[in-house]
Each structure stands twice: as structure tokens, then as C-alpha cells.
């Protein structure tokens, strides 16, 4: 017997229904809101969406479990497209992290993660996922990259893989090219060759990850080595991403466009030329203001020029115990609107539909449309614009993944 749920009475039902593909430019401000909206869910999928009055009168709705939104906002769950769920303890002795520097902060956590068992890795990731859910995330990406050796990288990916769909989907990224590990400080090219010849074939053969990411930055890999790794990944059929321009302009955007990376992330030091390139490219720009805020820096990615140039912009937490220890997508929206001059509507699009495109899951997540998974959140407020406005507050009242309540359980609110 099928399970039906009717979510009704939303003052603003934010659907993000629109043309296929990531939203760009002015389309990022069109949230396709239905006033007094409702959603009918059957076996985890959205089967009907529209005004409450129409859906309440459907024959299928009569046997549905009813959830009354009571005049509040209902919208897609957040898609956090850049995280590090396993990364060891926060660096409280070196807060703010800028005191140690990016590479130093990463290597401090590498030492901690290499000592962890798979069971401990899984426990840490589960705890972090619970925090993500409470702040409205229903799909996320997570990377390896705190092992930088074969044993630990594989252990991280397997720990994360064991959690996929339990309780929410996790897209996996191999980030062996995070920074140069201490064993290869004077032999960066040898480490890149090892990744290309040894690790990437394993990732492909054992299906350990969905993407391969490379950090192309002053404290990580120069463009020549990054290109070598990305080309090797592409030759194996592995989709690629690049993290770049976090601490200096590094040439990573041009490289991302040239190799056809699905996304290029961070971009605090992206140039005007980079902005124009992304405006004409299919490569998405994933912005991570949490890392800038946590480091106590003032230079944020040029979100406003990127959007005005027609680039497809996503937002993510970059959750990492070392460099961006927050699971709160609402806080990221606040930073985006305050410090990067995005509008609330643009920020919501970037954190839902465009985030889903950045990790290849927009066919099922990121918007509320018939046929997609019923991944949605209910806020405690009647207007979506309050979400970024009330910074540091959690306005999430309910989270559903494929029609199942994750936070809080129905009847326990």
C-alpha cells in the first residue's frame, strides 16, 4: 500500500520550478512561489503541487497523512555541494585559522585523521550529518582529502559510502590533491604522479567516488600539476571539480573551463577575466563564504559580478573542522547576502537548485517539482526573505527527505 503525505497551507511554497539547467542571471531571482501552496507526496516522490484548495480536494489526498504548514514557508531542502564531513577536531588552539595558514591547518587535521579507525570516522560523519539536517540540508557532497595516503583516503571514502542514504544522500569526492602531504614536501610532482598512476585507477575501478577534486592554490597544487591530475581523471571517465583562488589568484578558473570541470569552488581572488569566462561557460561557480568568515578575512568571492555576467552560482558551507566549522546553510545565506551582495532569492537558488546541479543530482533534488524526491523544509516564518535576514538563527521547523520526517519526527515538534 502506498504512503501518501499532504503538506498544505504554506503561505509561500517556494518551488524553484523553471527551465532545465542551473539558473543564471535574473532567473536566480525567480523562485516560482505558490501562495497558500500544497504538495502531495506518494512513496517519497512529489505527485502533485499547487494551491492548497485544489490539492485538498483531490481523491488521493483523502487518505494522506496531513502536515499543516500553518502559514509558514515551505521550500526545497538545502543541497550542500562542498563539505568535509570527516576532518578531525576543530583547531581551537589556532582560532582564527589564519594564524596557522591554510596548509598548516589542513596538515594538523591530517595527522589526527590518520589515527582514526573507520568506525570513528563514521561516528564523526554521522554526528556532522545530524547537525546538517537540523539546519535544513537534505543532500550533501563530502570529500576525502584529510588522509593524503592510500590507506586513509580509502578508509574515509568507504566510511562515507556506508552512510549514503542513511539518512540522506551523500555524493562522494576524492580529494587526494588537497595539499602536498608532509612526506612529499620537496617532491610535489612525484605525489601528483602517484595520484594519477595509482589512486585514480583505484577510485574508478572500485567506484569509491563520484568526482575528483584538486585544490589549485598558492598553498596547494600549481596549475601544471592540477592539470595533470584532472587530465588523468578525465581519461578514466571521472568528472572533475577544482577548488581555487582561496588565498591568491591561481589560474584555476581558466583551467576549470578548459578541462570542462563541473564546478570551480571558493573564488575569493577570481579576476574580472575569470568572471567573464564563467559567465560564458558551463562550469559552475560554487562560493564558500564560511571559510572566509572563519579565517577572519575580508575578501569574499565576487558573487554580484558573477551573477550579472550570467555565471551559474551555487553556495555551500565548505564544512570542515579545520577551515569552516559550520553545518548551517542558513548562515551561509546570511553571509552571501551581507558580504557578497546577493539577494535572498539568489542565495536560496544558489543553495538549492544550483547546488544540486553542481553535484549532478538536480534530476531528483534542489526544487519542488512533480517526479522529484520530496526533500523539503518548513521554516518558522511566513516570508523566505527572513531566512538570511535573521543571521545566526535556525528557523528550520521541519525537514523531510523523500517524504520521511528527519527533524523533528512528526508528532514530536
C-alpha positions in Angstrom: 0.0 0.0 0.0 1.4 3.4 -1.0 2.2 6.0 1.6 0.8 9.5 1.0 1.6 12.8 2.7 -0.1 16.1 2.1 1.8 19.2 3.1 -0.7 22.1 2.9 -1.3 25.7 3.9 2.2 27.1 3.1 2.0 30.9 2.9 4.9 30.7 0.5 5.6 27.4 -1.3 9.0 28.1 -2.8 9.2 25.6 -5.8 12.1 26.9 -8.0 10.2 25.4 -10.9 11.7 26.6 -14.2 13.6 25.8 -17.3 16.1 22.9 -17.3 19.7 23.5 -16.2 21.1 25.7 -13.4 19.5 29.1 -13.1 21.6 32.1 -14.2 21.3 35.9 -14.0 17.8 37.2 -13.5 16.4 33.6 -13.4 18.1 33.2 -10.0 15.6 35.7 -8.5 12.6 33.8 -9.8 11.6 31.3 -7.0 8.3 30.3 -8.6 6.4 30.8 -5.4 2.9 29.5 -4.9 0.8 31.4 -2.4 -1.1 29.1 0.1 0.6 26.2 -1.6 0.5 22.4 -1.0 2.4 19.3 -2.1 1.1 15.8 -2.4 3.7 13.1 -1.8 3.4 9.4 -2.6 6.1 6.9 -1.8 8.7 9.6 -1.3 8.0 11.4 -4.6 6.1 14.6 -5.4 3.0 13.7 -7.4 1.0 17.0 -7.2 1.9 20.6 -6.4 -0.3 23.6 -6.4 -2.7 25.7 -4.4 -3.9 24.1 -1.2 -7.6 24.4 -2.1 -7.1 22.3 -5.3 -4.9 19.6 -3.7 -7.1 19.2 -0.7 -10.0 18.2 -2.9 -8.1 15.5 -4.8 -9.3 11.9 -4.2 -5.7 10.8 -3.5 -5.4 13.5 -0.7 -8.2 12.0 1.4 -6.1 9.1 2.6 -2.9 11.1 3.1 -1.2 12.0 6.3 -1.7 15.7 6.6 1.0 18.2 7.6 -0.3 21.7 8.2 2.3 24.4 7.3 0.1 26.9 9.1 1.1 29.9 7.0 4.8 29.3 7.0 7.4 28.9 4.3 7.9 25.5 2.7 10.9 25.2 0.3 13.4 22.7 -1.1 15.9 21.2 1.3 19.3 22.7 1.0 21.9 20.9 -1.2 25.3 21.5 0.4 27.6 20.8 -2.5 31.0 21.2 -0.8 31.8 19.7 2.6 34.4 17.7 4.5 32.4 15.5 7.0 35.5 13.7 8.3 38.3 16.0 9.3 39.2 15.6 13.0 38.7 18.1 15.8 38.3 21.8 15.4 41.6 23.7 15.7 40.5 25.7 18.8 44.1 26.4 19.8 44.7 28.1 16.5 41.5 30.1 16.1 41.2 32.0 13.9 42.7 29.6 11.5 44.6 32.3 9.6 47.2 32.2 12.4 48.4 28.8 11.1 47.7 29.2 7.4 45.6 27.0 5.2 48.1 24.3 4.5 49.2 24.2 8.2 45.5 23.9 9.3 44.9 21.0 6.8 48.0 19.1 7.8 47.2 19.4 11.5 43.9 17.6 10.8 45.6 15.1 8.5 47.7 14.0 11.5 44.5 13.5 13.5 42.5 11.7 10.8 45.4 9.2 10.0 45.0 7.9 13.6 41.2 7.4 13.3 39.5 4.0 12.7 36.8 3.6 10.1 34.3 3.3 13.0 35.4 6.6 14.5 35.3 8.2 11.1 31.7 7.0 10.5 30.7 8.2 14.0 32.2 11.7 13.4 30.5 11.9 10.0 27.1 10.8 11.4 27.3 13.5 14.1 28.0 16.2 11.5 25.2 15.0 9.2 22.8 15.3 12.1 23.8 18.9 12.5 23.4 19.5 8.8 19.9 18.0 8.9 18.8 20.2 11.8 19.8 23.3 9.7 17.8 22.1 6.6 20.2 20.1 4.5 18.7 17.1 2.7 21.5 16.3 0.2 25.2 16.9 0.5 28.6 16.3 -1.0 31.6 15.2 1.1 35.2 14.9 0.2 38.2 12.8 1.4 41.4 14.8 1.5 42.4 14.5 5.2 44.4 11.3 4.6 46.7 12.1 1.7 47.8 8.5 1.7 46.2 5.4 0.2 45.0 3.7 3.4 43.4 6.8 5.0 41.8 8.1 1.8 40.2 4.8 1.0 39.1 4.4 4.6 37.4 7.9 4.5 35.6 7.2 1.3 34.3 3.8 2.5 33.1 5.3 5.8 31.2 8.0 3.9 29.9 5.4 1.3 28.5 3.3 4.2 26.3 6.3 5.2 24.9 7.1 1.8 21.0 7.3 2.0 21.3 6.8 5.8 19.6 9.1 6.4 20.2 11.3 3.4 22.1 11.1 0.0 25.8 11.8 0.1 27.8 12.5 -3.1 31.5 11.5 -2.7 34.5 13.3 -4.0 38.1 12.1 -3.9 40.4 15.0 -2.8 43.8 13.3 -2.6 45.1 16.5 -4.2 44.1 18.7 -1.2 47.6 19.9 -0.2 51.1 18.3 -0.7 51.5 15.8 2.2 54.5 16.2 4.5 56.2 13.1 3.0 56.3 14.8 -0.4 57.1 18.4 0.6 60.1 18.5 -1.7 58.6 16.1 -4.3 55.2 17.5 -5.3 55.4 16.2 -8.9 56.1 12.7 -7.6 52.9 12.9 -5.4 50.8 14.1 -8.4 52.2 11.2 -10.4 51.3 8.7 -7.6 47.7 10.1 -7.6 47.5 9.7 -11.4 49.0 6.3 -11.7 47.9 4.6 -8.5 45.0 6.2 -6.8 42.8 7.4 -9.6 42.6 3.9 -11.3 41.5 2.5 -7.9 38.9 5.2 -7.4 37.5 4.3 -10.9 37.7 0.5 -10.6 36.3 0.3 -7.1 33.7 3.1 -7.6 34.9 4.9 -4.5 33.9 8.4 -5.5 31.6 10.3 -7.9 34.0 13.2 -8.5 37.7 14.1 -8.4 38.6 17.5 -6.9 42.0 19.3 -7.0 43.0 22.3 -4.9 44.8 24.7 -7.3 46.1 27.4 -5.0 49.2 29.0 -3.5 49.3 26.6 -0.6 48.4 23.5 -2.7 48.9 22.5 -6.3 50.1 24.8 -9.1 48.1 24.8 -12.4 50.6 22.4 -14.2 50.2 19.6 -11.6 46.5 20.3 -11.2 46.1 19.9 -14.9 48.0 16.6 -14.9 45.7 15.1 -12.2 42.5 16.4 -13.9 43.5 15.0 -17.3 44.2 11.6 -15.7 40.8 11.7 -14.0 39.0 12.7 -17.2 40.8 9.9 -19.1 39.2 7.4 -16.7 35.8 8.9 -17.1 35.7 10.6 -13.7 34.0 14.0 -13.5 36.2 16.8 -12.1 36.0 19.8 -9.9 38.6 22.4 -8.9 38.9 24.4 -5.7 40.9 27.5 -6.3 41.6 31.2 -5.6 41.1 30.9 -1.9 44.3 32.7 -0.8 45.6 34.2 -4.1 44.8 34.3 -7.8 46.0 30.9 -9.0 44.8 30.4 -12.6 42.3 27.7 -11.5 39.3 29.2 -13.2 40.8 29.2 -16.7 42.0 25.6 -16.0 38.5 24.6 -14.9 36.9 26.0 -18.0 39.5 24.4 -20.3 39.1 20.9 -18.8 35.3 21.1 -18.5 35.1 20.8 -14.7 31.6 20.7 -13.5 32.4 23.3 -10.8 35.1 25.6 -9.6 34.9 26.5 -5.9 36.0 29.3 -3.5 37.0 32.1 -5.9 37.8 34.8 -3.4 40.6 36.0 -5.6 38.9 35.5 -9.0 39.7 38.2 -11.5 37.4 40.1 -13.9 38.6 37.8 -16.7 37.7 34.8 -14.6 34.2 36.2 -14.0 33.7 36.7 -17.8 35.0 33.2 -18.5 32.5 31.7 -16.1 29.7 33.8 -17.5 30.2 32.2 -20.9 31.0 28.7 -19.5 29.0 25.6 -18.4 31.4 25.3 -15.4 29.6 26.4 -12.2 30.9 28.8 -9.6 30.5 27.4 -6.0 31.1 30.1 -3.4 32.1 29.3 0.1 31.8 32.4 2.3 32.0 30.4 5.6 35.7 29.8 5.1 36.4 33.5 4.5 34.4 34.4 7.6 36.1 31.8 9.8 39.5 32.9 8.8 38.7 36.5 9.7 39.4 37.7 6.2 37.5 40.4 4.3 37.9 39.4 0.6 34.8 37.3 -0.5 34.1 35.8 -3.9 32.7 38.3 -6.4 29.1 36.9 -6.4 27.4 40.0 -7.7 29.7 40.3 -10.8 29.4 36.6 -11.4 25.6 36.6 -11.4 25.5 39.8 -13.5 27.8 38.1 -16.0 25.5 35.1 -16.3 27.5 32.6 -14.4 25.7 29.7 -12.7 26.4 30.3 -9.0 26.0 27.9 -6.1 26.6 28.3 -2.4 27.9 25.7 0.1 29.2 25.6 3.7 32.7 24.1 3.0 32.1 22.4 6.4 35.5 21.4 7.7 36.6 21.2 11.3 39.8 23.0 10.3 38.8 25.8 8.0 35.0 26.3 8.0 33.4 24.5 11.0 29.7 25.2 10.3 26.9 23.0 9.1 24.5 25.9 8.8 23.4 26.7 5.2 21.1 29.5 6.6 24.2 31.2 8.0 25.9 30.8 4.6 22.9 32.6 3.0 23.3 35.4 5.5 27.0 35.8 4.7 26.2 35.7 1.0 23.6 38.5 1.2 25.5 40.7 3.6 29.1 40.3 2.3 28.6 39.3 -1.3 25.6 41.4 -2.2 23.3 38.5 -3.3 19.6 38.9 -2.9 17.7 36.5 -0.6 16.1 34.9 -3.7 19.5 34.4 -5.5 21.0 32.9 -2.3 18.2 30.4 -2.0 18.5 29.4 -5.7 22.3 29.0 -5.2 21.8 26.9 -2.1 19.2 24.5 -3.5 18.7 24.0 -7.3 22.2 25.3 -8.4 23.9 23.3 -5.6 22.1 20.2 -6.9 23.4 20.9 -10.5 26.9 21.3 -9.1 27.0 17.7 -7.8 24.9 16.1 -10.5 21.7 15.4 -8.7 19.3 18.1 -10.0 17.2 15.3 -11.6 15.9 14.5 -8.1 16.8 17.3 -5.8 17.0 21.1 -5.5 13.5 22.1 -6.4 9.9 21.1 -5.6 8.5 19.6 -8.9 6.4 16.6 -9.8 8.5 13.5 -10.1 11.3 14.7 -7.9 12.2 13.4 -4.4 10.1 15.0 -1.7 13.1 16.7 0.0 11.7 19.8 1.7 12.0 22.0 4.7 9.4 24.1 6.6 10.5 27.4 8.2 9.1 29.1 11.3 8.5 32.3 9.4 6.0 33.4 6.7 8.5 35.1 4.3 11.5 33.5 2.7 13.4 36.8 2.9 13.6 36.3 6.7 15.9 33.3 6.3 19.1 35.2 5.5 18.0 38.3 7.4 17.9 36.5 10.8 21.6 35.6 10.9 22.8 33.0 13.3 19.3 31.7 14.0 17.9 28.4 13.0 14.5 29.0 11.5 14.0 25.4 10.3 10.9 23.8 11.9 10.8 20.6 9.9 12.9 18.6 7.5 11.7 15.9 5.1 13.8 13.6 3.0 11.8 11.6 0.3 8.7 12.3 2.3 10.1 11.0 5.6 10.4 13.4 8.5 14.0 13.7 9.7 13.7 16.6 12.0 11.7 16.6 14.1 9.8 13.4 13.9 6.2 14.0 13.1 4.2 14.3 16.3 7.3 15.4 18.3 7.5 19.1 17.3 
